[in-house]
Amino acid sequence: MCYALGAVLVAASLPRLSFIFMPWFVSTISVNSAIGIYSSIASGMLALTGIVFSLTFVMVQFSATAYSPRLVLWIASDPVMSHAIGVFTATFLYALASLAWVDRAGSGRVPLLGIIIVDGLLIVSILMFISLIQRVGMLQVTRMLIFTGDQGRRVIESLYPPIDAPPTLAPPEISKTKAAQRIFHHGRPQFVRAIDIPGLVELASRHGCLIELTAAVSDAVLDTTPVLTVWGETGPLPEEQLRDLVDLGNERTFEQDPKYAIRLLVDIAIKALSAAINDPTTAVQALDQIEDLLIRLGRRRLEIGAFRDTAGNLRLLADFPAWEDFLRLAFDEIRYCGASSVQVMRRLRAVVLEMISVLPEERRSALQYWEERIQASVDRTFKDPEDRLDASTADRQGLGTSRRRATH
């Protein structure tokens, strides 16, 4: 609407101002040629808009059957989509409105400014069209997996410190004697998308209290669900300020939620493993990205639930997923849905063995548990000894080069 209104306003005002203040600023293009240019641009842009966005919506709908619909909707909400339809609409309306100033009152004049602007809009439309095609190209499975993995890598690097950093968990002797205030969600169901950690710590430090986030990031909050609890002898904190420091929305985001990237990758993998699609190779490609995210997580300090102010006083408590939570999310559903696929089980085993060999000691006990779970699934599913041996072999390609562990 902004693009459309702006185009109509510019088309109605600039030629008038040009006629008044710059009567000499006219084009040498003939009236018939100008009418042909404006008419061609207007009709062409209208047709292009309809065709491009019809194809885009069809591709998004088609891709939703192969990927997680949450991921496709996230791509479809890219600002390039909105700006592209805005530029196309502005070019169409401006070209149409500018026709009124060609040969105005039988003057035989063609405003040069209008020709320059419509040419500029046409160039911008071509650039937006190219950007739109690039966005549509992201719906290819490989690019979609890389894109999702990139979002997870970004949040891991920004949220978690290196593993040699000390844990920041709440001390066991902490006492919550009196709840000074509780903040409840009211309205339709939403998700906790992110929290302003520095803002909450600063607010709690200023009032001398402890704030506990009772709804973790990515949790769904329903009507009357408790979101925040303020502990201490202080009076009630400004409720509106507390609510502003917790970002709620209709969809989960990647901002402070590395589990969301893994969740989407798992969704793609298990959908590829469904009987309707039956594409285990896509599941193996998703495991490539999942393994990379898990290795990065395993080298980070995940115990970050307690936050202190500059004086060292505990001011904020929040729940963040533990190492075991990430492993359960990454492996459990793929293990269950891909239990009958030799390719998937070989790749799963390779993921676990690779992480056991490269991650610190404190991460290995949980990985050894999943190695046993994966092997149990293989033993339960494959009755033929040869099939069971094949499915038990670690293979980074699924069905590529076997790397059997030497036994001593």
N, C-alpha and C positions, 0 to 999 in steps of 0.2 A: 504493500500500500504506500509506503514511503517513496519507493522508486516511482510508482505510478503518479502519485500526486506531484512529486518533484518534476517529473517530465512534463506534465501538463502545465504546471506553473512556469517553468522555464520557457516552454514553447509559446505561452501566451504573453510573456513579459519581455523577453529579450528582443524579439523582432520589432516590437513596438518601440522599445527604447532605441534600437538601432535606427529605425526610421526617423525618430525625433532628433537624436543627438549626432548621428553619423549618417546622414542621407547619402553621402558619397560611398559608403561601405556596402557596395552591392556586387553581385557576382556577374560575370560575363556569360554564364550559362543561360541558354535560352529558356523561356517559360516552359515549353513542351518538354525539354530535357529534364528540368527540375521536377516537373510533375511526374515524369517517368521514374526518376531516381527515388523520390519520396514514396511513390506508390509501390515500387518494387521492394524497397526496404520494409515498408509496413506489411505488405502481404507475405513477404518471405519470412520475416521474423515471427509472425503469427503462426505460420505453418511449422517453422523450425521449433518453436516453443512446444507446440502440441506433440510433434513427433519425438523430440528428444526426451521430454519428461514422461511420455507414455512408455517409451522403451526403458527409461530408468526405473520407473515403478514396476514394470514387468520383471526386470532383472532382479530388483530387490525382493520381490515376492518369490521369484524362482529360487533365489539364493537362500531365502529363509527356510526352504525345505531341506537344504544341505547343511546349513550352519544353525547356530543358536539364533532364534528370532530377536533376542536381546542385542546381540552383536550387530545384526543387520540394521535394526532400528537405530543403533548408535551411529552407524555409518551414514544412514539416510538423514540423520539430523545434522550432518556436517554443514557449517555455515555456507560453504560453497554452493550447496543446493539452493538455499534461499536467495543468496546474492545472484546466482545465475538466472533464476526465474525473474528476479527483480530487474536485472539489466536487460533481459530480453523484452520484458513488458515495457520498460522505459523507452527502449529503442523503437518499439512498435508505436507507442502512443505519441512519442515526440515526432516521429516521421509523419504520422497521421495529422497531428495538430499543426505541423509546420506547413502543410499544404494550403492552409487558410491564408498564409502570408505570401504565397506565390501569385504574382500578378494582382496584388491587392488593389481593389477599386480600379482595375484596368490600367495600372501604372506600368505594367510590363517589366517590373523589377523583381529580382530574386535576391532575398537577403543572403549575403555571403556568410554571415554568422551562423545562420541556420544550417547551411551546407557543411560548415566546419564541425559543428556540434554533432550532426547526425553521422558524419564520417567517423568522428571520435567514438561515438556510441557503438558504431558498427565494429570498429577495431576492438573495443572492450568486450563486445559480445563474442567475437571470435576467440579472444583469450579466455573468457569464461567457459566457452564451449570446450576448449582444449582441457581446461582444469576439470570440467565435469566428466569428460571422457576418462581422464586419469583416475578420478574417484570411482567411476564405474569399474575400471580395470582392477581396483582393489578388491572387488568381489571374487576374484580368482582365489581358489582355496589356499595356495601357497602364500599369496600376499596377505590374505586374511589371517593366517596363522602367524606370520611374521609381525603384522600390525598388532595383534593381540599380545604376542610375546614382548614386543617393544614397550607396550603400556605397562606390563608387569615389571619389566626391568627398570623402567623409569621410577616407579613407585618404590621398589625395593631399595634402590640407591638413595632415594631421598628420605625414606622413613626409618631405615634400620642402620645402626652404627656397625662398624666391623666387629667380628666375633671376639677380639681381644678386649673390647670395652666391657666394663663390669655390668652385671645385670642391674636393672632398675625396677625390681619388684617391690611390692609393699612389704615392709618388715612384719614378721609374725606377731610382734607385740603391739601392733597398732590397735587402738581402741576407738570404737565408734559409739560413744556414749549417748549422744543426743543428736537427732536429726533436726537441724534448724529449719530446713526447707526441702520440699520435694517438688520437682517440676514434672508435670504430666503432659503427654501429648493429647491434643484434642483435634478432632477432625477425621478426615479419611485416612486410610492406611498409607504410610510413607516409609521411606528408608533413611537411616542415618548414613549420609554420604561422606561426611568428614566432620572433624571437630577442630576448632581453633585452639590448639594446645597452648601456645604462648598467651593468648587472650584469657583462657580459663585460669592458667597459673597466675597471671598478673592480677586477675580479679580476686582469686582466693587469697593471694598474699596481701592484697590491700585491705581485705576484711578479716584477715587472721583466721581462716577456716580451711576446711578440706572439702573439695568437690569430687564426687564419685560419679562417673558416667555409668549409669545402670543399663543403658542400651548401647551395645558395642557398635562400632562402625560396620555397616552392611546389615545390621538388624532391621527387621520390619517393626515399626511402632504403630500400634492400633490406638483407638480411642481409649483414653485413661491409662495407657502404658507409661510407667515411670521412665523418664529419660535421664534426669539428673537428681542427685541427692546432695545436699549441703550439710556437712557435719561440723559441729562446734557450738560454742556458746554465742556466736554472733547472731545478730538479727537477720531477717530475710534480706537476701541480695536482690538487686533490681532484676525482676523476672524477665523483662523484655531484653535486657542485656544478656542474660544467660541463654535465652532462646536464640539470640542472634549468633552466639558462638557455637551453636550446633546446627550444621547444615542438613536440612531434611529435603528430600525430593522424591519424585515418583519412580526413579530408577537408580540402581546402584551405579557408582562411578569408580574409576580407577584411582582417584586422587590419593586416598589413604587405605586402599583395599587391595593388597596384592592377591588375596584369595579370589577376587573377581576375575582377574586375568586367567588364573588356573581354572576357575569354574567355567569360563567360556570355552577354553581349550578342551576341557573334559566334555562339555556339551557337544562340541564338534566331533570329538572322537566317538562318543557313544551313539550319536546319531548316524555316523558313518558305519558303525557296527550293527545297526538295526537291520532286520530282515528285508525291509523295503529298499534300503540303499546298498548294503553289503559291500562296503568299500574299506577293508582293513588297512589299505595303504595310507588312506587319509588319517586313520587313527595312529598309525606309526609316525606320520609326519607331525601330528599333534603332540605325540610323546617326545619328539625332538625338542620342541619348545618347552614342554613341561619339565623335561630333564634340566634344561638350561636354567629355568627359573628356580628349581629346587636346589641346584648346586649353588646358585647365588644366595638363596635364602640360608642354606646350610653354612655359608661362610659369613653370615651376619648374626649379630646379637638380637635375638627375637624377643627376649624378656625385657620389654620396655614399658611395662604397665604403670609405673609410678614416676611422677614428674615433680621436681622440687624447684623452689624459687632460688634466687641468688644467695640467700642466707642458708640454704641447705634444708629448709623445712618442707615436708611433704605437703603438696597442695592439690594434686590431681591424681586420681586413680581411674584407669581405663583398661578394659579387657582387650588384648590383642591375641591373635591365634598363636598357638604353640607349634613347635616343629612337628609333633604328632598330628596336629590338625591339618597341616599342609599335606602330609603324606597320605592321610586318609582321604582327603579330597582328591588328590592326584591319582591314587591307585585303585581305590575300592570299586568305583563304578566301572572303570575300564577293565579291571580284572574280572568283574562279574559278567559284563556284557561281551567281553572278548575271550572268555574262557575256552571257547571251542575253536579259536583261531590260532593256529601254530605261529603265524607271523606276529600277532600281537603279544602272545605270551613270551616269545623269544625276545622281543624288543623290551617288554616290561622287565624281564630278568636282567637284560643288559643295563637298563637304567639303574636298577638297584645295585648291581655289582660295581658299576662305574662310580656311583656315589659313595659306596663303602670304601673304595680305593682312594678317593680324592678328598673326602670331607674329614673334618676333625673327629677325634675319638668320641666326643660327647654326642655326636649325631649317629653313631653306628649301631647302637643297640636297637633303636627304632627301625633302622633299615634292615637289620637282620630279622626282625619280626616280620617285615613285609616280604623278605626273601622266602621265609617259611610259608607265609600265606599264599604267595604266588605258586610255590612248588606244590602245596596242598591242592590248589585249584587244578594244576596240571595233572596230578595223580588221580584226582576225582573224575576228571573229564575224559582223559585219554586212557582207554583200557588196553589198547595194543602197545606192547613194549617199545616198538620202534617209534610209533607216534609219540609216546610219552618221552622218549629220549630226545627226539627232535624238538618237541615243545619245551624241554627243559634246558636247551642250549641257549646261551646268551648270544644275541646277534643284534648289532646296532642298526642293521638295515631290515630287521624282521626276517627276511629270507634272502640273506646276502652271504657275507663271510662269517663263518662260525668261529667263535673264540672260546673254546671249551677250557675251563679252568683246569690247570694241572692239579692232580691229587697227590699228596705226599703222605 
